């Protein structure tokens, strides 16, 4: 499994859509956290976006998963940046080689 950092970018025009979809979005993230697919997630303090840390087989599997986010269905995200990430230290780091 690969760890991915996913950055959501929000714009002011999507605030109403985010507010409406937030309960379903949080249920979705909570279920993924329960199964170990989301390692961490949360909004930036300035409201401009959010950071989500996922484990997925590959980027294609991650992209399929992201399509299921209620925020995506509600057009609440104005941009997404996805990067494979290799945490070396800390709670999200894998076992030592």
C-alpha positions in Angstrom: 0.0 0.0 0.0 1.1 3.5 -0.8 0.5 6.5 1.4 -1.0 9.5 -0.5 -1.3 13.1 0.6 -4.4 14.7 -0.9 -5.0 18.4 -0.7 -8.5 19.8 -1.3 -8.8 23.4 -2.4 -12.0 25.3 -1.7 -13.3 28.6 -3.0 -15.7 31.0 -1.4 -18.5 30.0 -3.9 -18.4 26.4 -2.7 -19.1 27.2 1.0 -22.8 26.5 0.8 -22.3 23.2 -1.0 -19.7 22.2 1.6 -22.0 23.0 4.5 -24.8 20.9 2.9 -22.5 17.9 2.2 -20.4 18.1 5.3 -22.3 15.5 7.4 -22.2 12.9 4.6 -18.5 13.8 3.9 -17.6 13.3 7.6 -19.5 10.0 7.7 -17.5 8.9 4.6 -14.2 9.9 6.2 -15.1 8.3 9.5 -15.9 5.0 7.8 -12.6 5.1 5.9 -10.7 5.9 9.0 -12.3 2.9 10.8 -11.1 0.6 8.0 -7.6 2.2 8.0 -7.9 3.8 4.5 -7.7 7.4 5.8 -4.9 7.9 8.3 -5.7 11.5 9.0 -7.9 14.3 7.6 -9.1 17.8 8.4 -9.6 21.3 7.2 -7.0 24.1 7.1 -7.6 26.7 9.7 -8.1 29.4 7.1 -10.9 27.5 5.4 -9.1 27.4 2.1 -8.9 23.6 1.9 -8.1 20.4 3.7 -5.5 17.7 3.9 -6.4 14.0 3.8 -3.8 11.2 4.2 -4.8 7.9 2.6 -3.5 4.5 2.1 -4.3 3.0 -1.3 -3.0 0.3 -3.6 -2.2 2.9 -6.3 -3.2 6.3 -7.6 -6.0 4.8 -9.8 -7.6 3.1 -6.7 -7.2 6.4 -4.8 -8.9 8.4 -7.6 -11.8 6.0 -7.7 -12.1 6.4 -3.9 -12.0 10.2 -4.1 -14.9 10.1 -6.6 -17.1 8.6 -3.8 -16.5 11.6 -1.5 -19.8 13.4 -1.0 -17.9 16.7 -1.4 -16.9 15.6 -4.9 -20.6 14.8 -5.7 -21.7 18.2 -4.4 -19.0 20.1 -6.4 -17.7 21.4 -3.1 -14.0 21.0 -4.1 -12.5 23.5 -6.6 -9.2 21.7 -6.9 -7.3 18.6 -5.8 -3.6 17.9 -5.6 -2.5 14.3 -5.0 1.0 13.1 -4.2 2.4 9.8 -3.2 4.1 10.4 0.2 6.7 8.4 2.1 6.5 9.3 5.8 9.9 8.4 7.4 9.4 9.4 11.0 6.5 9.9 13.3 3.2 8.1 13.8 2.5 7.6 10.1 5.9 6.2 9.3 6.1 2.5 8.3 8.2 -0.1 10.0 12.0 0.6 10.0 13.8 -1.0 7.1 
